[in-house]
Structures are given as structure tokens and as C-alpha cells.
Amino acid sequence: MQRFDISPVRLAKDIWIHRGLIFNLSKREIVGRYRGSFIGIFWSFLTPLLMLVVFTFVFGEIFQARWGARGGGGGQGSLDFAVALFAGLLIFNFFSECISKAPGLVTSSANYVKKVVFPLEILTPVTLIAALFHLLAGYSILFLLMLFSSWEFSWHTLLLPVVFAPFLVLILGLTWGLSALGVYLRDVGQLIAPILTAMMFLSPIFYPLSSVHEKYLWIYQINPLTFIIEQTRAVLLESQIPNWNGYLLYSAVSVVVAFAGFAMFQKTRKGFADVL
């Protein structure tokens, strides 16, 4: 029976060797999502904008939520709130797009599974890259909104890719693990939606972390979205450098999760064809 290498070095080599295939599959994933629609790929810009309008109206106008010292009355305070909310919402949407697809990633690609020479491990990077496209589309809207708000750009914005790096690694690991688990336990796919909904409301997306009572902070601290959302707002909106101690810890955990997820995928993939 064929054995699959779990070495991170081998993984890096495979991704590099198949980079062209990854790019083409990612492109097909993005284009295929909007094939047949009237405005096509522009939905990737319109969808997050519509979500922003709805959430800003509900939380900013109906619940009168505001963001810290910028929470004055009037439109300016509402726009500042919308920008802060959107910065967190984009991160959740990106995470949700990858994780919600993970349990069915292999099962929906049965034709690839039965091809002995096809590198199944690249399905995860393909999903990540497609989601990254939508994230970047959302950030283009966010940057535009910032121009009309009282939030100001600074050189700290250049640190955004640094902040995101361990988050991407974490998502890769979770996606590998969940995609393998989803082959053998189909119920995993049904659990993802309620878990993601809980994570959305238990993340500092619609309100600042400072508004959470101290006795509930531990819930937010174990949520993998919290640190990235907070650090993104720090470098993008508040002109601060990241919390490097927290960043190193988050990075270490992300690497462990990525390796564990990849190892799980490689160890279980030999049985994929039999199950499917």
C-alpha cells in the first residue's frame, strides 16, 4: 500500500512543483463561482459591501454601538464604526469560507481521489488562495471607506501581511484536518455551520474586546479569530505595532496545528478511495 510523506519539507517541495496547477485550479475556483451570473466576479466586491450595510445598520443604528472614543453621534461616528466592524468581519468571512468548505473538500473531488498521481494535498492551498482573492476584494472596499472616515493610514498598515501569516498557516492545518475527517465522518460538515456562527458572535467583530466582561475573556482568548482581529485593527486603524509576544505564541500554535492537520491528511488519505 502506498505511503505518503508527512515531512513539511516534502510538502513545501510539492507546493512549489505544482504551483502552476495550484494557480490554475484557484483561478477556476474563483471564475467558476460566478459563472453565469450577470455581474460575474464583481459579486466578490458587492457581497461583503451588502453585508457591511446590513450589519452596520443593525449594530450601529438600531443598537447604537460605537467604537471607543470615536463613538460620537452623527454620520462620522457611524462610518468609523462601520470601518472597525468591517475589518473584523472580513477576517471572519475569510476563515468561514475556508473552514466551511473543508469537510467536503475531498468528498466533492472524488474524481481527483481516484487519480493516483494527483496531489490531493494541494486542494487545501487552492481553497485558501480562492478565499484570499475575496479577502483582498473586501480590503479594497475597506481601504476606500477609510479615506472618508477619521481612521488614518500609517506605515503600520504594511505590517498586515505579517499579522496574517500565522493565520494562513493555521487555516491550512485546520482545512487539511477537517477535509480528512469529513471523508470518514460526514456529520462534521453539519457541525461546522453552528460552530462558525458561535465563533462569529464570540469574536470582537461587532464590539471591541474591551467591552467584554473579564470573567468571559477566556472564551475570546481561545477563539483563534480574536487575536488576528485585534492585531489587524491595531496595525490598520490604531497605528500600533503587533503584540509580538502574542504573535510568537500564535505562530507556534499555528505551525503545530498545520503540521498535525497535514500529518492527519497524509496518514488517512490512503483510505479515501475506498470510502468514496
Beta strands, then each sheet from edge to edge (+ up, - down):
end
